[in-house]
């Protein structure tokens, strides 16, 4: 799990990270343009410009002043991912500090939550006072974080197994994608943008204005869940409210967009670009994801009602995290509802999508591995039976890697829950909040707030980070630090 690396490896990772950081500064142009058009506030413009300049400067220095003697390998890329996310999050947090005058840790929490497509926020009480450029920036961070995760999964940098990931093995079609990686990545990016635009159009047809539709489409397809107002979708003062929870067309459209975001983008690719019209129907991961969402809906329907159950089951499963009701209502849910949604959040959506959780494909293989183990124990020694998933042979090594991943994932979940209960929160709400953070969902039981202790704030940042990067890059970074310290000693 830990990678053995030296100083030269660190230099390669820093140089590669610098290149990505430099070009990621371009993302600040969107809020800068929005500031000019909507805010018309020079202080806001300066805040985004200074943040972008800092990112460009760090990136330029790293990519142009580090001399390397090695070619980039997977271990270097894993380390670069961690460096890029930490450094980018720091500068992405700067506008929150400069514009809203909040502290660094709270701003970093907000940026990390957005970029990891989690959606938890400590700024609920001040959303109505934020300039539109900053509200857009939160959702735009989630949007670029979503496509970034899809592309990293596509390239293979954040997966712990090969044949069972949907992105590069859908019925053996992974070779088609690998033949021209650059072209395929470009096409997947086009699909991501196209789904966002379609979402905007549908939400506008359902009654939202351009501002609402753009932000909700971005936050739904990236399964981010950031709101653009304190009330959000929970505003139900009028049955005709275009953005409110009583607009069933808006709710259904958002569910569809969240499901699209939580579906393997390989399936979108083969359906839209390769004209494989039965791609979704034949995919066992997609079918299982829908069954889990509908199953969760039926289990909690008697407690919450059909629409509320349907919406929140899929918001939990896909990691969309958008809520139809206020946090006070979520806090009031009984333990049965929370347990069901915790289980759904842990499973998550498809591999190679914008969602979090352990992923449906891992869950299926994990369940199958238990069955295979039981079957093996009752068969005569030397007996053989086929072990496969999605028409792909599953090896003992792949099962081992999946089980190790799930074990580590649950370990971080346990640590986070322990920290929250240590601060006095009850077990049910603590587990719900940590699961939401680590599964990158964003539904909150009220623990995430401006007044939460620093220890919880730090722990939830770690849970969000670990859940988004799927542990392996984190372990690689820890291995780097330990290895460098050993060499220094």
C-alpha positions in Angstrom: 0.0 0.0 0.0 2.9 2.4 0.8 5.0 3.3 -2.1 8.8 3.4 -1.8 10.0 6.7 -3.2 13.0 9.0 -2.8 13.9 12.6 -3.4 14.0 12.3 -7.1 10.5 10.8 -7.1 9.4 13.8 -5.1 10.9 16.2 -7.6 9.0 14.4 -10.5 5.8 14.7 -8.6 6.3 18.3 -7.7 7.1 19.2 -11.3 4.1 17.4 -12.7 1.9 18.9 -10.0 3.3 22.3 -11.0 2.2 21.9 -14.6 -1.4 20.9 -13.5 -1.5 23.7 -10.9 -0.4 26.3 -13.5 -3.1 25.4 -16.0 -5.8 24.9 -13.3 -5.5 28.7 -12.7 -7.5 29.1 -15.9 -10.6 28.0 -13.9 -10.6 31.3 -12.1 -11.5 33.1 -15.3 -15.1 31.9 -15.0 -15.8 33.7 -11.7 -13.7 36.7 -12.8 -16.0 37.1 -15.8 -19.1 36.6 -13.7 -17.8 39.2 -11.2 -17.5 41.8 -14.0 -20.9 41.0 -15.4 -23.0 40.6 -12.3 -21.2 41.7 -9.1 -19.6 44.8 -10.6 -17.5 45.0 -7.4 -13.7 45.7 -7.9 -12.9 44.1 -4.5 -14.4 40.8 -5.6 -12.6 41.0 -8.9 -9.3 41.6 -7.0 -10.0 38.6 -4.7 -10.3 36.2 -7.6 -7.5 37.7 -9.6 -5.1 37.5 -6.6 -6.0 33.9 -6.0 -5.5 33.0 -9.7 -2.1 34.9 -9.7 -0.9 32.9 -6.7 -1.8 29.6 -8.4 -0.1 30.7 -11.6 3.0 31.7 -9.7 3.3 28.5 -7.7 2.6 26.4 -10.8 5.1 28.3 -13.0 7.8 28.0 -10.4 7.4 24.2 -9.9 7.1 23.3 -13.5 10.0 25.5 -14.7 12.5 25.3 -11.9 12.7 21.7 -11.0 15.0 19.5 -13.0 14.1 15.8 -13.1 16.0 12.7 -14.3 13.1 10.3 -14.3 10.0 9.7 -16.4 6.7 10.0 -14.7 5.4 6.7 -13.4 2.1 5.8 -11.7 3.5 6.4 -8.2 4.6 9.9 -9.2 1.1 10.6 -10.6 -0.5 9.4 -7.3 1.6 11.8 -5.3 0.9 14.6 -7.8 -2.8 14.2 -7.4 -2.6 14.8 -3.6 -0.3 17.8 -4.0 -2.5 19.3 -6.7 -5.7 19.0 -4.6 -4.2 20.4 -1.5 -2.5 23.4 -3.2 -5.5 24.1 -5.5 -7.9 23.9 -2.5 -5.8 26.4 -0.6 -6.0 29.0 -3.4 -9.6 28.1 -4.2 -10.4 29.0 -0.6 -8.8 32.5 -0.9 -11.9 34.2 -2.4 -14.0 33.1 0.5 -11.5 34.7 2.9 -11.0 37.9 1.0 -14.7 38.5 0.1 -16.6 37.0 3.1 -13.9 37.6 5.7 -14.0 34.0 7.1 -11.1 32.2 8.6 -8.7 30.0 6.6 -9.8 26.6 8.0 -13.5 27.3 7.3 -12.7 28.6 3.8 -10.5 25.5 3.1 -13.3 23.3 4.4 -15.7 25.0 1.9 -13.3 24.6 -1.0 -12.5 21.0 -0.2 -16.2 20.2 0.2 -16.9 21.7 -3.2 -13.9 20.3 -5.1 -14.5 16.8 -3.7 -18.2 17.1 -4.8 -19.3 16.6 -1.2 -21.5 19.6 -0.6 -21.3 20.0 3.1 -21.1 23.6 4.1 -20.6 25.8 7.1 -21.8 28.9 5.3 -25.5 28.2 5.2 -26.4 31.3 7.2 -24.6 33.6 4.9 -25.4 32.2 1.5 -28.1 34.9 0.9 -25.4 37.6 1.4 -22.8 36.1 -0.9 -22.1 37.7 -4.3 -23.2 35.6 -7.2 -19.7 35.1 -8.4 -18.8 33.3 -5.1 -22.0 31.3 -5.2 -21.1 30.2 -8.7 -17.5 29.5 -7.7 -18.7 26.9 -5.1 -20.7 25.0 -7.7 -18.1 25.5 -10.4 -15.4 24.0 -8.1 -17.7 21.0 -7.7 -18.3 20.8 -11.5 -14.6 20.8 -12.4 -13.9 18.4 -9.5 -16.5 16.1 -10.9 -15.0 15.9 -14.4 -11.5 15.7 -12.9 -12.4 12.6 -10.9 -14.0 11.0 -14.0 -10.8 11.6 -16.1 -8.5 10.4 -13.3 -10.5 7.2 -13.0 -10.5 6.9 -16.8 -6.7 7.1 -16.9 -6.6 4.6 -14.0 -4.9 6.7 -11.3 -7.5 6.4 -8.6 -8.6 2.8 -9.0 -7.4 -0.1 -6.8 -8.3 -2.8 -9.3 -8.4 -3.2 -13.1 -10.8 -5.7 -14.5 -13.7 -4.9 -12.2 -13.9 -1.2 -12.8 -16.6 -0.2 -15.2 -14.6 2.6 -16.8 -12.1 0.4 -18.6 -13.7 -3.0 -18.7 -17.3 -2.7 -19.7 -17.7 -6.1 -21.4 -14.2 -6.0 -22.6 -14.6 -2.6 -24.4 -11.8 -1.0 -22.4 -9.4 -1.7 -25.2 -11.5 0.5 -27.4 -11.0 3.4 -25.0 -7.3 2.8 -24.5 -6.5 2.8 -28.2 -6.7 6.6 -28.3 -6.7 7.9 -24.7 -6.4 11.6 -25.7 -9.4 11.4 -28.1 -11.5 9.4 -25.7 -10.8 11.8 -22.8 -11.9 14.7 -25.0 -15.1 12.9 -26.0 -15.9 12.1 -22.3 -15.4 15.8 -21.5 -17.7 16.8 -24.3 -20.4 14.4 -22.9 -20.0 15.9 -19.4 -20.5 19.4 -20.8 -23.4 18.3 -23.0 -25.2 16.6 -20.1 -24.8 19.9 -18.1 -26.3 21.9 -20.9 -29.2 19.5 -21.3 -29.8 19.7 -17.6 -29.9 23.5 -17.7 -32.5 23.4 -20.6 -34.7 20.9 -18.8 -34.6 22.8 -15.5 -35.5 26.0 -17.3 -38.4 24.2 -18.9 -39.5 23.1 -15.4 -39.6 26.8 -14.3 -36.2 27.7 -13.0 -34.5 30.8 -14.4 -31.1 30.7 -16.1 -29.1 31.4 -12.9 -30.9 28.7 -10.9 -30.8 26.1 -13.7 -27.1 26.6 -14.4 -26.1 26.2 -10.8 -28.4 23.2 -10.1 -27.5 21.5 -13.3 -23.8 21.8 -12.5 -24.2 20.7 -8.9 -26.4 17.7 -9.9 -24.3 16.3 -12.7 -21.1 16.7 -10.6 -23.1 15.2 -7.6 -21.9 18.1 -5.6 -25.1 19.3 -3.9 -24.1 22.9 -3.1 -27.0 25.2 -2.7 -27.3 28.8 -4.0 -29.4 30.1 -1.1 -30.0 29.4 2.6 -33.4 27.8 1.9 -32.4 26.1 -1.3 -34.9 23.5 -2.6 -36.5 23.5 0.8 -38.3 26.8 0.1 -41.9 25.7 -0.1 -43.9 28.8 0.7 -45.7 28.6 -2.7 -46.9 25.5 -4.5 -45.9 27.2 -7.8 -42.4 28.1 -6.6 -40.2 27.1 -9.6 -37.3 26.2 -7.4 -39.1 24.8 -4.5 -39.7 21.2 -3.2 -43.3 21.3 -4.5 -42.3 21.4 -8.1 -42.3 17.7 -9.0 -40.9 18.2 -12.5 -37.8 20.0 -11.0 -37.4 17.1 -8.5 -37.6 14.4 -11.2 -35.2 16.2 -13.5 -32.7 16.6 -10.7 -32.9 12.9 -9.9 -32.2 12.1 -13.6 -29.3 14.4 -13.7 -27.8 13.0 -10.5 -28.2 9.5 -11.8 -26.4 10.5 -15.0 -23.6 11.9 -12.9 -23.4 8.7 -10.8 -23.3 6.5 -13.9 -20.1 5.3 -15.4 -19.1 7.8 -18.1 -17.9 4.8 -20.2 -21.6 3.9 -20.5 -22.5 7.4 -21.6 -19.5 7.2 -24.1 -20.6 3.9 -25.6 -24.3 4.9 -25.7 -23.8 8.4 -27.2 -20.6 8.0 -29.2 -20.6 4.3 -30.2 -24.4 4.0 -30.6 -24.6 0.9 -28.4 -28.2 1.5 -27.5 -28.4 -1.4 -25.0 -25.3 -0.3 -23.0 -27.3 0.8 -19.9 -29.7 -2.2 -20.0 -26.8 -4.7 -20.2 -24.7 -3.1 -17.5 -25.1 -4.9 -14.2 -23.7 -2.0 -12.2 -26.2 0.5 -13.6 -29.1 -1.9 -13.0 -28.0 -2.6 -9.4 -27.6 1.1 -8.8 -31.2 1.7 -9.8 -32.4 -1.2 -7.8 -30.6 0.1 -4.7 -32.1 3.5 -5.1 -35.6 2.2 -5.6 -35.2 -0.3 -2.8 -34.2 2.5 -0.4 -37.2 4.5 -1.6 -39.6 1.7 -0.7 -38.0 1.1 2.7 -38.4 4.7 3.9 -41.5 5.7 2.0 -43.8 5.0 4.9 -41.7 7.4 7.0 -41.0 10.2 4.5 -43.6 10.0 1.7 -43.0 8.8 -1.9 -41.4 12.0 -3.4 -39.2 12.8 -0.4 -38.1 9.2 -0.1 -37.4 8.9 -3.9 -35.4 12.1 -4.0 -33.3 11.6 -0.9 -32.6 7.9 -1.6 -31.1 8.9 -5.0 -29.5 12.0 -3.5 -27.7 9.7 -1.0 -26.9 6.9 -3.5 -25.6 9.2 -6.3 -23.8 11.5 -3.8 -25.9 14.4 -5.2 -26.7 15.5 -1.7 -29.4 18.0 -2.6 -32.1 18.1 0.0 -35.8 18.9 -0.5 -36.2 19.6 3.2 -34.4 21.7 5.8 -31.6 20.4 8.1 -34.1 20.5 11.0 -36.3 18.0 9.3 -33.3 15.8 8.5 -32.2 15.9 12.1 -35.7 14.8 13.1 -35.5 11.6 10.9 -35.8 8.5 13.0 -32.9 6.1 13.2 -34.4 3.6 10.7 -34.3 6.2 7.9 -30.8 7.3 8.8 -29.5 3.7 8.9 -31.0 3.0 5.4 -29.5 6.1 3.9 -26.2 5.5 5.6 -26.0 2.1 3.9 -27.0 3.6 0.5 -24.4 6.4 0.9 -21.6 3.8 1.7 -22.4 1.9 -1.5 -22.5 4.9 -3.7 -22.9 4.9 -7.5 -20.9 3.5 -10.4 -17.1 3.5 -10.8 -15.8 6.0 -13.3 -18.5 8.5 -12.3 -18.6 11.7 -10.3 -20.0 10.0 -7.2 -18.4 8.8 -4.0 -18.8 5.7 -1.8 -17.2 2.4 -2.2 -18.9 2.0 -5.6 -21.6 -0.5 -6.7 -19.1 -2.6 -8.6 -16.9 -3.1 -5.5 -20.0 -3.9 -3.5 -21.2 -6.5 -6.0 -17.8 -8.2 -6.1 -17.5 -8.1 -2.3 -20.9 -9.8 -1.9 -20.0 -12.3 -4.6 -16.7 -13.1 -2.9 -18.6 -14.0 0.3 -20.8 -16.4 -1.8 -17.7 -17.8 -3.6 -16.0 -18.4 -0.3 -19.0 -20.2 1.1 -19.4 -22.3 -2.1 -15.7 -23.2 -2.0 -15.9 -24.4 1.6 -18.6 -27.0 0.8 -17.1 -28.3 -2.5 -14.5 -31.0 -2.6 -10.8 -30.0 -2.6 -9.6 -29.0 -6.1 -13.1 -28.2 -7.4 -13.3 -25.3 -9.9 -16.1 -22.9 -10.6 -16.1 -19.7 -12.6 -15.8 -16.4 -10.6 -16.8 -13.4 -12.8 -18.4 -10.0 -12.8 -19.8 -8.4 -15.9 -18.4 -11.2 -18.1 -14.9 -10.6 -16.7 -12.9 -13.2 -14.8 -12.2 -12.2 -11.2 -8.9 -13.2 -9.6 -8.0 -13.8 -6.0 -5.7 -10.8 -6.2 -8.5 -8.5 -7.3 -10.8 -9.8 -4.6 -8.0 -9.2 -2.1 -7.5 -5.6 -3.3 -11.2 -4.8 -3.1 -11.5 -6.3 0.4 -8.4 -4.2 1.5 -9.9 -1.1 0.0 -13.3 -1.6 1.8 -11.5 -2.4 5.1 -9.4 0.8 4.9 -12.5 2.8 3.8 -14.5 1.5 6.9 -11.5 2.2 9.1 -11.5 5.9 8.2 -15.3 5.9 8.7 -14.8 4.5 12.2 -12.1 7.0 13.0 -14.3 9.9 11.9 -17.3 8.6 13.8 -15.1 8.1 16.9 -13.9 11.7 16.7 -17.4 13.1 16.4 -18.7 11.0 19.3 -15.7 12.1 21.4 -17.0 15.7 21.0 -20.3 14.7 22.4 -22.5 13.9 19.4 -24.7 10.8 19.5 -23.6 7.8 17.5 -26.4 7.9 14.9 -25.9 11.5 13.8 -22.1 11.2 14.0 -22.1 8.1 11.7 -24.5 9.8 9.3 -22.4 13.0 9.1 -19.1 11.1 8.6 -20.6 8.8 6.0 -22.0 11.7 4.2 -18.6 13.4 4.2 -16.5 10.3 3.2 -19.1 9.2 0.6 -19.0 12.8 -0.8 -22.8 13.1 -0.4 -23.4 16.3 1.5 -26.6 15.5 3.4 -26.2 16.9 6.9 -27.6 15.9 10.3 -26.8 19.4 11.6 -23.3 18.7 12.8 -21.6 20.6 10.0 -22.1 24.2 11.1 -20.2 27.5 11.7 -19.8 26.6 15.4 -18.5 23.0 15.1 -15.2 22.3 16.9 -11.9 22.6 15.0 -11.3 18.9 15.6 -14.5 17.9 13.8 -13.7 20.3 11.0 -10.3 18.8 10.4 -11.7 15.2 10.6 -14.4 15.9 8.1 -11.9 17.5 5.7 -9.8 14.3 6.0 -12.9 12.1 5.4 -13.9 14.1 2.3 -10.4 14.0 1.0 -9.9 10.2 1.6 -13.3 9.4 0.2 -12.7 11.4 -3.0 -9.2 10.2 -3.8 -10.1 6.6 -2.8 -7.3 6.2 -0.2 -4.5 5.0 -2.5 -3.0 8.4 -3.3 -3.2 9.3 0.5 -1.3 6.1 1.4 1.2 6.9 -1.3 1.8 10.3 0.3 2.2 8.9 3.7 4.7 6.4 2.4 6.7 9.2 0.8 6.9 11.1 4.0 7.9 8.0 6.0 10.4 7.0 3.4 12.1 10.4 3.2 12.3 10.6 7.0 13.9 7.1 7.1 16.5 8.2 4.5 17.2 11.4 6.4 17.8 9.6 9.6 
